[in-house]
């Protein structure tokens, strides 16, 4: 197997559970090997492929940690960096939306238990499955509702 290919595949030789210092040390060594064995114009691509292999193999770290641990300065033009940045931003936004939805559902269920007593399972299932807009609508209804049926009325 050619040296360049062995080097690119090096992250796959690591144990799946690896400590931070060992990973840092290996990352520095791999980058030095890349500098010596790849043409300068290919350095970024080689490192990018190594990052992908490291991510696929070492599941205990996320993308940001791998980049930091290997002491990399991601090039904004890398396909990997573009995909990562887009995925990270999308994931972050979805996470915030899910957090707001879950928080609203939890609060509404708690208030319903206080006002109406123990709620049936179907109520919990309905509220936790609903989108944020519907939960907020039920929250508005809750203020004046005298029963669960009134609260869930359109």
Phi and psi in degrees as a GROMACS rama.xvg file:
@    title "Ramachandran Plot"
@    xaxis  label "Phi"
@    yaxis  label "Psi"
@TYPE xy
-60.5175  148.716  UNK-2
-56.2391  -43.6073  UNK-3
-59.3182  -43.2018  UNK-4
-67.6924  -41.7457  UNK-5
-60.0043  -39.4914  UNK-6
-66.1842  -45.2198  UNK-7
-62.248  -36.0467  UNK-8
-84.8582  -1.67951  UNK-9
-52.2826  -40.631  UNK-10
-58.4515  -25.2307  UNK-11
-73.8232  -12.2119  UNK-12
-87.6051  -9.03046  UNK-13
-73.7787  152.826  UNK-14
-65.8532  147.494  UNK-15
-61.5447  -31.8574  UNK-16
-105.887  108.323  UNK-17
-130.293  143.623  UNK-18
-81.7694  160.668  UNK-19
-58.349  -46.601  UNK-20
-64.6816  -40.2271  UNK-21
-64.841  -42.8818  UNK-22
-62.8882  -43.0673  UNK-23
-60.19  -46.4733  UNK-24
-60.8778  -46.3877  UNK-25
-62.9219  -42.4716  UNK-26
-59.7021  -43.5312  UNK-27
-63.191  -42.8135  UNK-28
-64.8313  -42.5149  UNK-29
-63.0838  -40.8941  UNK-30
-64.6728  -38.5559  UNK-31
-63.958  -42.6135  UNK-32
-63.3193  -39.3309  UNK-33
-61.5914  -44.2193  UNK-34
-59.1523  -35.7812  UNK-35
-86.8314  -22.0212  UNK-36
-115.345  -4.67682  UNK-37
-121.756  148.368  UNK-38
-60.9235  147.929  UNK-39
-53.7381  -38.67  UNK-40
-67.8656  -13.4603  UNK-41
-102.311  -2.58065  UNK-42
-55.2959  -50.7782  UNK-43
-61.6222  -42.247  UNK-44
-64.506  -40.9223  UNK-45
-63.2833  -44.4547  UNK-46
-63.9984  -41.135  UNK-47
-60.2072  -42.7161  UNK-48
-65.5199  -39.8009  UNK-49
-62.2757  -39.6008  UNK-50
-59.9378  -45.4873  UNK-51
-61.4768  -43.0283  UNK-52
-65.018  -41.0046  UNK-53
-62.2447  -42.8973  UNK-54
-63.7181  -41.6221  UNK-55
-66.1464  -31.5057  UNK-56
-93.9599  -41.6828  UNK-57
-100.225  92.5742  UNK-58
-77.2802  -8.14756  UNK-59
-83.4745  -4.23691  UNK-60
-123.036  151.297  UNK-61
-97.9166  178.122  UNK-62
-56.4824  -47.6265  UNK-63
-60.6115  -41.9534  UNK-64
-65.6443  -41.4132  UNK-65
-60.69  -45.6674  UNK-66
-61.0997  -44.2736  UNK-67
-68.3688  -44.0503  UNK-68
-64.8454  -36.4126  UNK-69
-85.4436  3.89149  UNK-70
57.6667  47.1357  UNK-71
-98.3612  153.205  UNK-72
-117.443  88.9474  UNK-73
-59.0622  134.215  UNK-74
-78.5258  127.783  UNK-75
-63.8396  -15.7525  UNK-76
-87.9832  -8.45979  UNK-77
-64.6342  139.644  UNK-78
-59.4601  -42.5034  UNK-79
-57.2819  -46.6755  UNK-80
-63.8447  -41.6257  UNK-81
-62.7776  -46.1182  UNK-82
-63.4324  -44.6558  UNK-83
-59.7233  -49.9975  UNK-84
-61.5806  -42.83  UNK-85
-65.9879  -45.2064  UNK-86
-64.4481  -40.0537  UNK-87
-65.1826  -45.941  UNK-88
-64.8735  -44.3412  UNK-89
-62.4873  -44.3139  UNK-90
-64.2162  -39.1376  UNK-91
-64.4683  -43.4789  UNK-92
-66.097  -43.9146  UNK-93
-63.412  -37.9503  UNK-94
-62.896  -42.6024  UNK-95
-64.1539  -42.8422  UNK-96
-62.1424  -44.6633  UNK-97
-63.9182  -38.8221  UNK-98
-62.5391  -43.1842  UNK-99
-63.874  -42.885  UNK-100
-62.6444  -47.4919  UNK-101
-64.5632  -40.1682  UNK-102
-64.1602  -43.1674  UNK-103
-65.1609  -42.2155  UNK-104
-63.6278  -43.8075  UNK-105
-61.3353  -45.745  UNK-106
-63.9344  -45.3006  UNK-107
-61.6819  -43.6746  UNK-108
-62.5011  -39.7822  UNK-109
-64.6941  -45.5358  UNK-110
-64.4124  -38.6912  UNK-111
-62.8749  -41.4224  UNK-112
-63.2389  -38.0359  UNK-113
-65.8956  -40.7105  UNK-114
-83.5789  -42.1048  UNK-115
-109.183  -1.22968  UNK-116
83.7863  -166.559  UNK-117
-54.9622  129.112  UNK-118
-94.9179  144.735  UNK-119
-65.5931  159.134  UNK-120
-58.3433  -36.1462  UNK-121
-62.4498  -29.4285  UNK-122
-69.1915  -47.0244  UNK-123
-60.3225  -45.1305  UNK-124
-62.0413  -41.9151  UNK-125
-65.457  -44.9445  UNK-126
-68.6986  -44.6465  UNK-127
-70.0352  -23.9247  UNK-128
-86.465  -15.0746  UNK-129
-76.1344  159.368  UNK-130
-83.1019  168.18  UNK-131
-59.6218  -40.9993  UNK-132
-59.5486  -43.7004  UNK-133
-68.876  -40.1202  UNK-134
-60.8843  -42.3264  UNK-135
-64.4781  -38.1726  UNK-136
-62.6098  -45.1779  UNK-137
-64.8856  -33.9819  UNK-138
-61.873  -41.6491  UNK-139
-62.8894  -44.3417  UNK-140
-62.6749  -35.0832  UNK-141
-55.5033  -37.6488  UNK-142
-55.5434  -41.5763  UNK-143
-107.606  -4.13188  UNK-144
-73.0091  142.156  UNK-145
-105.725  -2.20631  UNK-146
-156.631  167.3  UNK-147
-62.9477  -38.5265  UNK-148
-61.0305  -41.4795  UNK-149
-66.8968  -37.5445  UNK-150
-65.2704  -40.1781  UNK-151
-87.5254  -1.45234  UNK-152
-65.5432  147.44  UNK-153
